[in-house]
Amino acid sequence: MSKHVAVIYGGWSAERPVSLSSGTECIKALREKGYRVTEIDAGRDLAAQLAAIDPKPDVVFNALHGRWGEDGCVQGLLEIMGIPYTHSGVRASSIAMDKMSAKAMFMEYDIPCARHVWVSRDEIASGNALPPPYVLKPNNEGSSVGVEIILTPEEEQNMLAREWKHGDGVMQEEFIPGREMTVAVKDGKAMEIIEILTGNHAFYDFESKYVAGGSEHIIPADIPGDLRAKIQDCAEKAYRALGCRGIARADFRYDPTEDRVAILEINTQPGMTPTSLVPDAARHDGLSFADIVAWMVEDASCER
């Protein structure tokens, strides 16, 4: 008898549209593989939604993105309910979603990072922060939601003149010019490196991630073998440092003029949309989209 999988997706975070896309693709793939699938557009009554399913699902496929869905909250709920689930557990999910905490873990494990600080609007305005060029990032959003690149003092002034949308503070990170690289890590082992070309976009923003044709994925990345090994090693270290499980994806910048690699973040629930990166890495390894989704289901567990 095939496993009964409840796919939770949608939700109420800023990344709801991305989650709906990921969930829809995964539902189709799981049914293609013969699983019994129950779809749940997650609400704040998610515990009741899950409890109402009869029979109880064998596994929850967590296709949520953003706060509540991938920051340890839903993972904790599923632990309490005793339902095995995909991707990382409470600890790894919560740390990865908190960018400043994740950076602290990376530095503890000697994984190279860009210089970064936690700042308020007043600190930027008074000059008590990093000078341009830098990147502003909300501490606990994904999919490049709220990210801005500030290259000049004029851009900084324009940014300060606009409405501040980041709460009491924001992570300010040194801007590293060069190339965008990403590495999926499956069960602790780095997959092939993908280089992301964003064309007219200044960086790998929301549109270049999720609009067809918004970016080009080069796999394998055209880089020397020693650089490939270094980036893959850093990705595996980041995965271990946070205690990730299942599939995760580590993002990097590489500055060829200084031969410098820096990790940006690790995503414990990477997108599974038609334009996402993990499916590309899986295809390179000979796995179809349905294959990699089924692997995630079979890898699911509690007490992660």
C-alpha positions, -999 to +999 in steps of 0.1 A: +000+000+000+014+034-010+023+060+016-003+087+024+014+121+020-001+154+032+015+182+012+013+215+032+018+246+010+006+282+005+004+295+041+004+332+049+041+344+046+054+369+021+065+338+000+030+323-003+030+325-042+063+306-043+050+280-019+019+275-040+040+269-070+064+245-052+035+226-037+016+223-069+047+208-087+054+184-058+018+172-056+018+163-093+052+145-089+040+125-059+009+114-076+030+104-106+050+082-083+019+065-069+016+082-035-018+090-020-018+128-016-038+151+005-034+188-002-035+214+026-033+251+020-019+258+055-037+281+078-031+292+113-053+262+123-028+238+107-029+214+136-067+211+132-063+207+094-039+178+099-059+162+127-090+162+105-073+140+079-085+104+080-065+082+079-036+101+094-009+108+069+023+088+070+044+118+060+040+155+057+057+170+027+065+206+038+064+228+007+059+260+028+084+289+023+092+318+045+084+326+081+063+300+101+068+274+074+105+270+073+117+287+105+111+258+129+075+267+139+057+241+117+085+216+123+079+219+160+042+214+155+048+182+134+072+169+161+044+174+187+019+156+164+043+128+158+041+130+120+073+125+100+081+154+077+105+163+050+135+187+051+153+199+082+142+199+118+135+226+144+170+237+152+184+238+117+153+255+103+152+282+129+189+290+127+190+290+089+161+314+087+178+338+111+205+352+089+226+367+117+225+334+137+234+314+106+264+337+099+276+331+135+275+294+130+293+296+096+321+317+112+324+292+141+331+265+115+355+287+095+332+290+065+341+323+047+315+350+050+311+385+038+315+412+065+281+419+080+264+438+108+230+442+124+220+479+120+191+503+124+181+531+101+196+556+125+230+539+125+231+539+087+221+576+086+248+585+111+275+566+093+279+540+121+275+511+097+292+497+066+298+521+038+285+515+003+286+491-016+265+468+006+234+446+006+205+451+029+187+420+039+157+415+063+169+390+089+142+364+085+128+365+050+137+343+020+133+344-018+152+378-018+121+394-003+131+429+009+167+426-004+184+458-017+218+465-032+232+499-023+262+507-044+267+545-039+262+571-013+235+586-034+216+553-035+220+551+003+204+585+007+175+575-016+170+544+004+170+563+037+144+588+023+120+560+015+097+542+039+117+518+061+102+483+057+125+462+077+113+466+113+137+477+140+168+466+121+183+448+091+214+429+082+238+449+063+263+428+043+294+438+024+286+436-014+309+411-031+312+416-069+316+386-092+297+354-098+267+338-082+270+301-073+247+277-056+251+241-044+223+217-034+233+193-006+215+160-004+219+140+028+251+157+036+267+154+001+272+183-022+257+180-056+270+198-087+276+235-086+253+258-106+263+292-117+234+317-119+234+344-146+208+371-140+211+391-172+197+426-167+189+420-131+214+435-105+213+403-085+193+370-081+161+388-071+125+376-068+117+381-105+149+365-117+142+335-095+106+328-104+098+344-137+105+321-167+136+334-185+146+356-156+179+338-151+201+312-167+214+282-148+248+269-159+255+233-147+281+224-141+296+258-134+326+266-155+351+269-128+385+252-119+384+219-101+400+233-069+374+261-067+346+235-072+360+214-044+363+244-021+327+256-027+313+221-023+333+216+009+319+249+023+284+238+014+288+205+032+303+222+063+274+247+064+249+218+062+266+200+091+271+231+111+233+238+113+224+201+115+204+201+083+186+170+069+172+160+035+178+185+008+192+220+015+209+246-008+238+268+000+243+301-019+277+317-026+294+347-042+328+343-059+350+373-067+375+361-093+396+393-090+405+384-054+398+346-058+374+350-029+345+328-019+318+338+006+287+319+017+255+340+017+231+316+033+218+281+034+182+274+025+166+244+044+135+243+021+147+253-013+121+261-040+107+233-061+091+255-087+095+252-125+124+277-124+141+264-092+176+252-088+174+219-069+155+202-097+183+212-121+209+197-098+189+165-095+185+162-133+223+166-137+226+135-114+201+116-134+171+121-111+138+133-125+117+159-106+095+131-094+125+110-083+139+137-061+105+145-046+099+108-038+134+107-022+124+135+001+093+116+012+113+084+019+138+104+038+112+120+061+113+115+098+105+130+132+130+139+160+152+157+135 
